[in-house]
Amino acid sequence: MFVGMLPKNANEAVLEAMFEQFGELYEIHMIKGHDGQSKGCAFIKFANRDCARSAIDMLNDTIPEVNFLEVVPCM
């Protein structure tokens, strides 16, 4: 799934802590610019589709810290 509007200082560890509560994570891929800095978005892959659906249902439209979090399925 795609996760957007992340704080620029968010990293893989932050996302792992946020999403592992929904199930086993297969991969976290932060989108980074040429300078190596986060672009404020990532792709999260769960081992199980139902876990991804739960994360979407629970986290979409939530506000972690000061930024809006948008979670959409990546088909």
HELIX and SHEET records of a PDB file:
HELIX    1   1 GLU A   12  PHE A   19  1                                   8    
HELIX    2   2 GLU A   20  PHE A   22  5                                   3    
HELIX    3   3 ARG A   49  LEU A   59  1                                  11    
SHEET    1   A 4 LEU A  25  LYS A  32  0                                        
SHEET    2   A 4 SER A  38  PHE A  46 -1                                        
SHEET    3   A 4 PHE A   2  GLY A   4 -1                                        
SHEET    4   A 4 GLU A  70  VAL A  72 -1                                        
END                                                                             
